[in-house]
Amino acid sequence: MYDAETNYEENLMIKVAWYYYMENMTQQAIADNLEISRMRVIKLLDKARHTGIVQFKISSAFDKRHSLENSLIEKYNLKDCYVVPTNPNPTGVNDTIAKAAYIYIANHITDNCYINFGYGDTSSKTIGYLARNLETQVSYVSLTGGVGYYLPNSASNIFNAKLYLIPSPLIMSSKEMAEAIRNESSVQEVTSMIKLASMTIVGIGAMNDDATILKSSMLSHNDFLLLNMKGAVGDVICHFIDKDGNLVDNDIDSRLINVSLNTLKQLENVIGVAAGPQKVPAIAAALKGGYIDIIITDESTAELLCQE
């Protein structure tokens, strides 16, 4: 029996797949040409792959990355992993990982969802790509205080999205003041949204001079050196951890306005976005600690993580 609706959908799927893979048209150009939304183009491409309309011959390079993904999932008990080619320009690594994270999230997102995000260059770049390109309505919730650290990203059009920032500094002068700030209703209103999120994006910081937390003057060089001496290999949303993923004992942690590592562990679909040889110890520690459900990284970093 002829089904006009099914036939139309199949013809549309074939057109979208042809334009995208054979004509090298962008998703937006296809959407404009066919007068449909870009999100529908994404869904039709995905359906074309799953139904066999589009079939791929896997190259050896892709096969290698797929093998690395499976190895990392098994080694660190992950929900998922996405490995992309390594950018030959070290200064472009964060942008490469942010683009990869955008692609991954765009294919797993739902309408009117909440996405948590932590402070960091890669996570901020990821939110920028999402805010510029997603047609889906999404709300973004910060995991840390430090409004000023997020505001410079307004140039990336992040504020075209619904953005909820914890209205406080990141580090307070005392434990008592931090506790008082956490109990403020305006802070609790934002932090209460965190558990509503379907995804959480966090960067992973390394213990070197290029660390965002150091370059942004959130911590002094002396504080950073002390944490290093105590065994810290990196940080996750400003919580410093050792090589096994355990929180390093320090007085800074009690003065932070951010989500605890225990809370982070309880969230669903925590996506770690990080790459680079200098970050391998920190990424491995975050994975060992169980703070990350999904890791998005590059090929060279994935190879090193498999050897940890």
Secondary structure as the mmCIF struct_conf table of DSSP 4:
data_model
#
loop_
_struct_conf.conf_type_id
_struct_conf.id
_struct_conf.beg_label_comp_id
_struct_conf.beg_label_asym_id
_struct_conf.beg_label_seq_id
_struct_conf.end_label_comp_id
_struct_conf.end_label_asym_id
_struct_conf.end_label_seq_id
HELX_RH_AL_P HELX_RH_AL_P1 ALA A 4 TYR A 21
TURN_TY1_P TURN_TY1_P1 MET A 22 MET A 22
BEND BEND1 GLU A 23 GLU A 23
HELX_RH_AL_P HELX_RH_AL_P2 GLN A 27 LEU A 34
TURN_TY1_P TURN_TY1_P2 GLU A 35 GLU A 35
BEND BEND2 ILE A 36 ILE A 36
HELX_RH_AL_P HELX_RH_AL_P3 ARG A 38 THR A 51
TURN_TY1_P TURN_TY1_P3 GLY A 52 GLY A 52
BEND BEND3 ILE A 53 VAL A 54
HELX_LH_PP_P HELX_LH_PP_P1 LYS A 57 SER A 59
HELX_RH_AL_P HELX_RH_AL_P4 SER A 60 TYR A 76
TURN_TY1_P TURN_TY1_P4 ASN A 77 ASN A 77
BEND BEND4 LYS A 79 LYS A 79
STRN STRN1 ASP A 80 VAL A 84
HELX_LH_PP_P HELX_LH_PP_P2 PRO A 85 ASN A 87
BEND BEND5 PRO A 88 ASN A 89
HELX_RH_3T_P HELX_RH_3T_P1 PRO A 90 GLY A 92
HELX_RH_AL_P HELX_RH_AL_P5 VAL A 93 ALA A 106
TURN_TY1_P TURN_TY1_P5 ASN A 107 HIS A 108
TURN_TY1_P TURN_TY1_P6 ASP A 111 ASN A 112
STRN STRN2 CYS A 113 PHE A 117
BEND BEND6 TYR A 119 GLY A 120
HELX_RH_AL_P HELX_RH_AL_P6 ASP A 121 ASN A 133
BEND BEND7 THR A 136 THR A 136
STRN STRN3 VAL A 138 SER A 142
BEND BEND8 LEU A 143 LEU A 143
STRN STRN4 THR A 144 THR A 144
HELX_RH_AL_P HELX_RH_AL_P7 VAL A 147 TYR A 150
HELX_RH_3T_P HELX_RH_3T_P2 LEU A 151 SER A 156
TURN_TY1_P TURN_TY1_P7 ASN A 157 ASN A 157
HELX_RH_3T_P HELX_RH_3T_P3 ILE A 158 ASN A 160
BEND BEND9 ALA A 161 ALA A 161
STRN STRN5 LYS A 162 TYR A 164
BEND BEND10 PRO A 167 SER A 168
BEND BEND11 LEU A 170 LEU A 170
STRN STRN6 ILE A 171 ILE A 171
BEND BEND12 SER A 173 SER A 174
HELX_RH_AL_P HELX_RH_AL_P8 LYS A 175 ARG A 182
TURN_TY1_P TURN_TY1_P8 ASN A 183 ASN A 183
BEND BEND13 GLU A 184 GLU A 184
HELX_RH_AL_P HELX_RH_AL_P9 SER A 185 THR A 191
TURN_TY1_P TURN_TY1_P9 SER A 192 MET A 193
HELX_RH_3T_P HELX_RH_3T_P4 ILE A 194 LEU A 196
BEND BEND14 SER A 198 SER A 198
STRN STRN7 MET A 199 ALA A 206
BEND BEND15 MET A 207 ASN A 208
TURN_TY1_P TURN_TY1_P10 ASP A 209 ASP A 210
HELX_RH_AL_P HELX_RH_AL_P10 THR A 212 LYS A 215
TURN_TY1_P TURN_TY1_P11 SER A 216 SER A 217
BEND BEND16 MET A 218 LEU A 219
HELX_RH_AL_P HELX_RH_AL_P11 HIS A 221 MET A 229
TURN_TY1_P TURN_TY1_P12 LYS A 230 GLY A 231
STRN STRN8 GLY A 234 VAL A 236
TURN_TY1_P TURN_TY1_P13 ILE A 237 CYS A 238
STRN STRN9 HIS A 239 ILE A 241
TURN_TY1_P TURN_TY1_P14 LYS A 243 ASP A 244
BEND BEND17 GLY A 245 GLY A 245
HELX_LH_PP_P HELX_LH_PP_P3 ASN A 246 ASN A 246
STRN STRN10 LEU A 247 LEU A 247
HELX_LH_PP_P HELX_LH_PP_P4 VAL A 248 ASP A 249
BEND BEND18 ASP A 251 ILE A 252
HELX_RH_3T_P HELX_RH_3T_P5 ASP A 253 ARG A 255
STRN STRN11 LEU A 256 LEU A 256
STRN STRN12 ASN A 258 ASN A 258
HELX_RH_AL_P HELX_RH_AL_P12 LEU A 261 GLN A 266
BEND BEND19 LEU A 267 ASN A 269
STRN STRN13 VAL A 270 VAL A 273
BEND BEND20 GLY A 276 GLY A 276
HELX_RH_3T_P HELX_RH_3T_P6 PRO A 277 LYS A 279
HELX_RH_AL_P HELX_RH_AL_P13 VAL A 280 LYS A 288
TURN_TY1_P TURN_TY1_P15 GLY A 289 GLY A 290
BEND BEND21 ASP A 293 ASP A 293
STRN STRN14 ILE A 294 ASP A 298
HELX_RH_AL_P HELX_RH_AL_P14 GLU A 299 GLN A 307
#
